[in-house]
């Protein structure tokens, strides 16, 4: 079973990649909701198509969901 520490490390790793890939691009809360929905849809699709690696594929995408949620909070919580 994955520990909370390892789960948060997985999300942090994806956040670093997002920062490198997307830079300082900011989104509104509604835009983030759409991005999160898209990531969840991809996670479900990867699970359905994943065969024996279905859970692993979906978990990788769920790390992206977590990273997007963290970025949304980083960008928008302090502005309230």
N, C-alpha and C positions, 0 to 999 in steps of 0.2 A: 504494500500500500504506500502511496506517495505521501510524504509529509507536507505540512503546510509550508515549511521552509523551501522544499524543493518545488512546490507549486508556484510560490512567489518568485523563486529564481527563474523558473521557466517564463513567467510573465515578464520579468525584468529583462531577460535576454531578448525577447521579442520587442520590447519597448526600445532597446538600444538599436536594434535593426531598423525599426520604424523611424527613429530619429535620423539615422544615417540616410535612409531611403527618401524620407519626406521632408526633412529639415524642420523649419519652424512653421509649417503650414497650419493655420488655425481653423477650427470648425466650430460652428454653433452647436448647442445641445441638440436641436432637431436634426442637424446633419449627422451628428454622432449616433443618434438613434437609428438612422438609416444605415450607417456604416455597420453598427452592431448587428442589425437585422440581417444584413448581407453576409456578415461573417458567420452568424448562426446558421443561415441557410446553407452556406458552404460546408460547415461542420456536419450538418445532417446529410448532405449529398456525399461527402467523403466517407461517412460512416456506411451509408447504403451501398456505395460502390467499393468499399474497402476489402471485402473478402476476409481473410484471416487477420489482416492488419486493420480492420474496421475501427476498433476502439483506439488504436494508436494514431491513426489518421485523424479521427475526430478530435482526440485530445490535443494534437498539435494545433488544430484550428481553434480549439477552445482557448489555448494560450494566446492566440491572436485576439480573441474576444476579450479576454481579461486585459490584455495590453491596450486595446482600444478604449475599454472602459476607464482604465487608469489615465490615459491621455485625455479623455473627455473631462475627467475630474481635474486634472492638472490645469487644463486650459480654462475651465469655466467656474470652478468653485470659488476662487479668489476674486472673481469679477462680480460676485453677488454681494 
